Amino acid sequence: MSANIPGIPLKYGCFSGRMISCAQICAQKPVEKAQILSDNSRTTAAPKPSHRSQVTNGSCLLPGTDGRSTWNRRCRDLIELFSEDLGGAASLSAAKAQLVRRVAVTIIELEALELKFAIGDGAVPADLDLYQRTTNTLRRNFETLGLERLARDVTPDLRTYLQINGNPA
């Protein structure tokens, strides 16, 4: 079904593993979202988890993108790393999960600017300003998430200390 509806831009998304445009989605018949449990009741059943978007259920990072690209892979890796730092993806609230996602995207874009600085002759003032403002945003997001570097205790126990330094007695 390829409908071109005036006024609706053709944007693409990932639905069931195939590309489909917004115009095609709008041209389809509306789907019943609730199931009536009985004739005399207006109570509706809660939507099943399978009726969630691919972004929500985690099978698609961004609609219309190839999940195998370097950018997507790096973003998924960072999201996983920061989620683990916060106790795992299952323990994150929806708001914290969104902040983790924003942090990952911010880091990727900062890395792209760093690459631009390294390949070129350094930073032009506009890029440097963007880099500094984005870094500050990243820092504030880290503070909001509660991610901070914790110093690792490197003090050896008494037995190890005496083995390294010898027995003074």
Legacy VTK file of the C-alpha trace (Angstrom):
# vtk DataFile Version 3.0
C-alpha trace
ASCII
DATASET POLYDATA
POINTS 169 float
0.000 0.000 0.000
1.676 3.191 -1.117
-0.510 6.198 -0.410
0.765 9.721 -0.793
-1.300 11.923 1.491
-0.940 15.664 0.864
0.586 17.559 3.765
2.190 14.483 5.351
5.935 14.267 4.784
7.354 10.912 3.807
9.414 9.864 6.809
10.379 6.315 7.386
10.324 4.068 10.426
11.182 0.472 11.262
8.045 -1.609 11.648
8.208 -5.396 11.619
11.615 -5.301 9.944
10.421 -3.443 6.826
10.504 0.199 5.863
7.153 1.975 5.897
6.378 5.656 5.483
4.258 7.807 7.794
1.837 8.323 4.904
1.408 4.562 4.605
0.739 4.287 8.331
-1.858 7.090 8.239
-3.613 5.532 5.241
-4.211 2.239 7.061
-7.438 1.503 8.903
-7.461 2.471 12.592
-6.628 -0.359 14.938
-8.831 -1.211 17.918
-6.633 -0.383 20.926
-8.835 -1.748 23.688
-10.666 -5.002 24.059
-14.128 -4.959 25.613
-14.261 -7.656 28.267
-18.041 -8.032 28.399
-21.098 -6.583 26.715
-22.305 -4.895 29.925
-18.902 -3.545 30.981
-16.948 -0.602 29.687
-13.772 -1.913 31.294
-10.918 -2.356 28.862
-7.939 -4.631 29.050
-4.472 -3.158 29.456
-2.390 -3.235 26.278
-0.105 -6.219 26.019
3.648 -5.567 26.172
3.876 -6.833 22.583
1.952 -3.735 21.452
4.768 -1.407 22.357
6.870 0.453 19.823
10.142 -1.078 18.731
12.019 1.776 20.398
10.231 1.089 23.704
10.766 -2.667 23.644
14.440 -2.231 22.742
14.503 -3.900 19.327
15.175 -0.615 17.501
17.339 2.257 18.796
15.975 4.861 16.396
13.214 4.329 13.820
14.443 4.279 10.256
18.093 3.672 11.082
20.272 0.678 10.492
21.098 -0.721 13.911
24.429 -1.999 12.581
25.964 1.429 11.953
28.959 2.525 14.000
26.915 5.299 15.597
24.118 2.920 16.671
26.536 0.291 17.980
28.457 2.875 20.013
25.219 4.307 21.387
23.960 0.868 22.459
27.340 0.117 24.081
27.305 3.363 26.081
23.686 2.889 27.139
24.545 -0.592 28.375
27.659 0.601 30.243
25.896 3.464 32.023
22.840 1.343 32.782
25.096 -1.217 34.446
26.776 1.554 36.461
23.308 2.492 37.752
22.342 -1.044 38.766
21.204 -2.523 35.463
18.624 -1.569 32.863
15.831 -3.370 34.731
16.298 -1.171 37.808
16.200 2.151 35.922
13.106 4.329 35.942
11.871 5.499 32.553
13.216 8.995 33.259
16.686 7.720 34.190
16.711 5.453 31.130
15.999 8.500 28.950
18.791 10.462 30.647
21.187 7.549 30.059
20.203 7.611 26.399
20.790 11.387 26.183
24.179 11.001 27.865
25.169 8.320 25.332
24.167 10.489 22.367
25.951 13.511 23.845
29.148 11.509 24.277
29.018 10.249 20.687
28.614 13.771 19.365
31.435 15.059 21.573
33.641 12.262 20.222
32.741 13.350 16.680
33.818 16.907 17.494
37.057 15.612 19.026
37.747 13.686 15.825
37.085 16.843 13.815
39.563 18.732 16.020
42.199 16.002 15.649
41.914 15.640 11.872
41.798 19.374 11.159
44.058 22.127 12.398
42.384 22.267 15.787
39.104 23.828 16.795
37.474 26.838 15.242
35.881 29.136 17.848
32.275 28.119 17.029
33.086 24.403 17.331
35.030 24.962 20.532
32.084 26.891 22.009
29.712 24.064 21.041
32.110 21.512 22.524
32.360 23.387 25.840
28.588 23.893 26.161
27.892 20.261 25.290
30.495 19.078 27.801
28.814 21.139 30.517
25.459 19.625 29.590
27.023 16.173 29.828
28.451 16.976 33.274
25.053 18.170 34.515
23.384 15.028 33.173
25.979 12.895 34.963
25.263 14.784 38.192
21.533 14.243 37.735
22.056 10.521 37.182
24.376 10.301 40.171
27.307 8.932 38.198
30.568 9.931 39.747
34.003 8.438 39.880
34.659 6.607 43.096
38.263 6.171 44.174
39.290 2.542 44.395
40.927 1.485 47.646
44.484 0.457 46.739
45.754 0.159 50.299
47.213 -3.351 50.709
46.301 -5.472 53.703
48.949 -5.874 56.421
50.251 -9.235 55.154
50.760 -7.906 51.586
52.408 -4.740 52.922
54.877 -6.729 55.007
55.688 -9.014 52.056
56.432 -6.022 49.832
58.372 -3.932 52.362
59.844 -6.643 54.509
59.406 -7.227 58.212
60.851 -4.263 60.186
61.414 -6.392 63.291
LINES 1 170
169 0 1 2 3 4 5 6 7 8 9 10 11 12 13 14 15 16 17 18 19 20 21 22 23 24 25 26 27 28 29 30 31 32 33 34 35 36 37 38 39 40 41 42 43 44 45 46 47 48 49 50 51 52 53 54 55 56 57 58 59 60 61 62 63 64 65 66 67 68 69 70 71 72 73 74 75 76 77 78 79 80 81 82 83 84 85 86 87 88 89 90 91 92 93 94 95 96 97 98 99 100 101 102 103 104 105 106 107 108 109 110 111 112 113 114 115 116 117 118 119 120 121 122 123 124 125 126 127 128 129 130 131 132 133 134 135 136 137 138 139 140 141 142 143 144 145 146 147 148 149 150 151 152 153 154 155 156 157 158 159 160 161 162 163 164 165 166 167 168
